[in-house]
């Protein structure tokens, strides 16, 4: 097991994050505490209690790093729990720490710190053989695959999904094996192989319906909505997403599904319903990244509805956020989209230049095409886009349900 863990002992993702941050700010102190605790975990599992990091002074150092984290940050309690487990457990036992480390990884994951979450999930997997706790290993592999997928590290995501599926099959867990298969379908979407994705997800919907696995069915329906959206079957996409929303009990899944439902509604021309859905997500989503996505899309809806106060509210809020590059490029694009809609050509050109720089650096080819199309429209004074309604009647019941949801939330 030590060989498996060797490549994560350095926790380079945390080191790089600290080096690029500002020492003493709230984000930096939280990451520093995470690094100190992960090194403590490594020392405890490697040395069985003999490492200097496990001395009284070493434990005090870990406690001190944790105490520097604001009490309002969830990670403080999670990291403190990890240290408590080390102090209270006789002998090194990865099973005692794995649930707390998984909670820490999920916290980082939900806040959009995917590189750090990858580090934590790999730490768990480095020390936790499947024979000791198959459920823990499957869960960690699934979250690891998700983070790799979001980071566009598709080959590594495929390996993690395959590992989760293999462990689930060997332990006789049909539901988790099917969940991992849905993950492979979602990965096929990310890679642009829509026929493969559609085939995998349709099979998963049928199998999960037959087996009565409601949450897995919801996840598969959500993936199917994404495929329909990519094929420009927007009313079908909205219906798949709405069915997925009705089948889930997970708050984080609800946020993501509602976001994609809103995207489909935007494309059908049901802009009021789309705005309502994005407002709910922006106000209530569990994950920071999902809130950011909703806010970027509210900029677009504001432009499409010629609602400049709505556009400006979310443009200003996002301007100061530390967005990942993929989302930062989208932010600049939709800022330009809005500026063009409101007749501010100079501002639009400036935002397009910022979007172009990021898109070219990361080879975001589709976005680059959209940037150049919009740039040509701005340069030649071509009127801004106005969304034409599709068959809104097909989604009228969905629009009504979303409106009720907004009223319940009070946004």
N, C-alpha and C positions, 0 to 999 in steps of 0.2 A: 504493500500500500504506500510505502514511503516514496517509491519511484513514481507512482501516479501523482503524488502531491508535489513532487519536486519543482514542477514548472510554475506552481502558483505561490511558492513560499515567498517570492520577492514581492508579490502583489503590486506589480508595476503599474497597473491601472490607477491604483490609489496614489502611488508616488507621483505619477504624471499629473494627476488631478490636483494634488497639493502644490506641485511646482508651478502650475499655471494659474493658481488661485492667489488670493490675498490673505496672508497669514492673519489670523485673528477674527476674520468675519465669520458669520454663523455657519455658512456652508463649509468653510475651510475647517473649522473646529470639529464639525460632524464627521467629515471625511478623515481627519487626523485620528479621531477616536476610533473610527472603523479600522484604520490601518493598524493602530496599536493593539486593538483587540484581536484582529486576525493573526497578527504575529504572536500574540499570547496563545491563541488556539494552536498554531503550528508548533510552538515550543512544548505545549502540554501534551499534544498527541505524539510528538517525535521523541521526547526525552522521558516520558512517564514521570515527570515531576522534578527532574534534576537540572533543568536549564535556568540560567540566571534570571530570565524573564519571569520565572515563577517564584522568585524569592519574595520576601515581604515588600521590599522596595519596588520590585517589578510589578507586583499586584497593585501597590499604591500608585504607581505611575499610570497604570491602566485606569484606575478609578479617577485619578486626577484628570486624565484626558476626557473621560466621560462626563465628569462634572462641569467641564468647560462648555459642554453642549447645552444649548438652551432647553429648559424643562418643557417648552412647548413643542419640541421636536420629538417625534415618535421614536426615532432611532436611539435616543438616550436611554429609554426604558429597555429597549431590546438589547442593546449592547451591555447594559448593566446586568441583565438577566444571563447573558453569556458568561460574564465574569463570575456571577453567583454560582452558576453550574460548575465551573472549574473549581471554585473554592469548596463546594459542598460534595463533589463526587470523589469517591476514593478510587484512584487509578484512572488512567486515561481511557475514556470510552466515547467514541465519536457519536454513538447513538444518543447520548445525553445532550449533545450540543446541536445536533442536526436540525431539530425543529426550530430552535431559536435562530440559527443561521439562515434557515429557509425563510423565516419571517423577516430577517434583515435584508436578504436578497430581494424579497417581494417589495419591501419598502423602497429600496433603491430603484427597482424596476418601475414601480408606480410613479416615482418622481422623475422618470426619464433619464436616470443615470445607468444606462444599460451596460456600459463597459465595466462599471463597478459591480453591478449585479452579476455579470458574467464571472467576474473574479470570485465572488462569494459562492455562486452555484458550483463552480469548478472546485472550490475548496471542499464543499460538502461531498462531491462525488469522488474527490481524491482520497477521502478517508472513509467513505461509507460503502462497503461491498454490498451488492444486491441481496446476497443471502441473509444479511443481518436485518435489512428493512427494505423490502422491495418497493413498498408504497412511497417511501421517502426518496428513493433513487429515481423512480418514475417521475414523481413531481418535480424533482430538481432538474432532470433531463428535459422535461417539457418546458419549464421556465427558461432553461438555458437555450433551448432551441428557439423559443420566442424572441429572446434578446438578440441572438445571432441573426434571426430573420429581420428584425427591426434595424439592425446595424448593416444589413445587406451582405452578411457573411453566410451566403446560402449553402455552400458545401458543408460548413461546420454545423449549420442548422439541420441539414439532412442527416448528418451523422448522429446528432442528438435525438432527433425524432426516431430514427431507426433503433437506437439504443433503448429508448423508452418503450417502443413497441415490442422489442425482444424480451425485455425484463417482464413486461405485462403478460406476454404470452406464456413465458416460462412459469410465472406464478399463478396462471389461470385466471387473470383479471381481464375478462372480456371487455368491460366498459372502458378501462384505461387503454387497452390495446386499440379499441375503436377510436378513442380520443386521439391517440398518437397518429392513427391513419388519417383522421381529419386534419391534423397538423401538417401531414405531408401534402394534403390537398391544398391547404392554405399556402404552403411553400411553393407549390406549382403555380398558384396565382401570382405570387411575388416574382417568380421567374418568367412570367408571361406565357406559360403553357396552359392556355385556357381550356382546350379540349381535355387534357389530362386532369386538370383541376375539376372540371365539370363531372367527369366520369367518377373520380374518387369520391366527390362530395355527394353525388346522387346515390351511389352505393351506400355511403355512410348514413344518409338520411333514411333510406329504406331499412338498413340494419338496426339503427338506433330506435326507429319507430316500432319495429317488430319486437325488439328486446325491452322496450319501455325505458330507455335511457334518455330522459327528457333533456338534461343539460347538454349531453353530447349531440342530441338532435338539434338543439338550439345553435350550437357552435357550427354544425354542418350547414344549417339553413343560413346562418350569417355568411359563411364562406360562399355559399351558392348565390346570395344576394350580390356579393362582390363580383362574382363572375358575370352575372346578368348585367350589372352596371358597366363592367368593362366591355360587354358586347353591345352596349347602348340600348338594352331592353329595360328601360328605366322603370316602367310601371311594374314589370315582373320583379325587378330588384327591390322595389318598395314593398311588394307583397311578401317576398321571401324574408326581408328584414323585419317586417311587422310580425310575421309568424314566429321568427326567432325571438323577438322581443317578448312575445306572449309566453314563450316556453322556458325562459330563463328565470332563475331566482338569484343570480349573481349580480351585485350592484355594478361591479367593474365591467362585466359583460354587457349589462344594460346600457352603460354609457357608450360603449363602442358601437353597439348595434344601433342605438338611437342616432349616433353621428352618421353612420352610413345610410340609415333611413332618410335622414335630412338631406344628404347628398343626392339621393335618388329623387326626393321630392323637389329639390332645386332644379334638377334636369327636366322633370316633367312640367315645370312652370308653376308648381304649387308653392310659390315663394313665401306666402304668409305662414303656411304650415312648416316649411323648412326653417324659417326664422324662429318659430316657436320651439322647434326641436333643438336647434343650436343654442338658443337661450337657456333651455333647461340644462343641456350638457355643460355649457360654460359656467353655470352657477353651481352645479351639483356634482360634477364628475369626480370620481375617486382619484384618478390619475392626472397629474399635471399635464402630461403630453396631450391627453384627450381634451382637456380644457383648452389648451393652446390651439389644437386643430379646430375646435368649434369656434374660437374667436377669429381665426383666419377666415373661416367660412362665413362668419357674420360680416366681415369686411366685404366679401364678394356679394352677399345678399343685399347689403346696404347700397352697393354700387348698382346692382341690377334693379333695385326698387327706387333708385335715385333718392335714397334716404341718407343724406350726407351726415347727419348727427350720429346715426348708427355706425356708419363706416368709420368716422373719425374717433368715436369712442373706443373701438377695439383696435384701430391702428395705433392710437396713442398708448393704450395699455400694453400692447405687444412690443412696442418700440424699445422698452427697457428690459425686456425679458431675455434670458440666456437661452435662446432657441437652438436646437441642433441644426446643423447646416441645411439638411433637407427641408426642414420647416422654415428656416430663415429665408431660404430661396423662395419658397411659396409666399411667405409674408411680403417680400419685396415685389413679387409679381402681382399680388392682389392689391398692394398699395398703388402700383402703377395702373392697374385695371381701374381702381376707384378714381384716381386722379384724372385719368382719361375720361371717365364717365362724367366728372364734374368740371371738365374743361380746363384742367390745369396741366397743360402739355409739358412745361419745363419740369415740374415735380415728377410727372410720369416718366420722363426720360431719365431723371436721376435714379429713380427706384429701379427702372429696367436695367440700368448699368450695374447696380448692386446685385440684382438677381442674376444677370448674365455672368458676372465674375464667379459667383458660387456655382452656378450650373456648369460652367466650362471647367472649373477646377475638379468637380466630382463626376463629370460626364453624365449629367442628367439630360439625356438626349431629348426625351419628350418635352420636358420643361423648356429646354433651349429652343425647340421649335415654336412653342407657344409664346415665348419671349419675343422671338424675332417677328412673329405674326403681329403681336400687339405693337411692337416697335414700329412696324410698317404702317399700321393704322394710325398711330399717333403722329408719325412723321408726315403722312399724307392727309391728315385731317379727316379720316374716315370715322363716321359716327360710332360711338360706343355700342357694344353689344346690348341687345334687349332680349331676354329669354322668352321664347314663344311657348305658350302652354301646349302640352301634349294632351293625352286623354285623361284630364284631371278627374273626370267622373269615375274612372276606375280606382282612384285612390281617395275618393271623397270620405269614406268611412275612416281611413287612416288619418287624414287631415283633421277630422273631428276629434279623434282620440288624442292626437298630439296637442291640439288646442286645450283639451281638458287637462292634460298633463301639465301644461304651462300654468293654467289657472291654479292647480293644486300646489305647485311649487311657489307660485307668487312672484314670478319674474316678468 
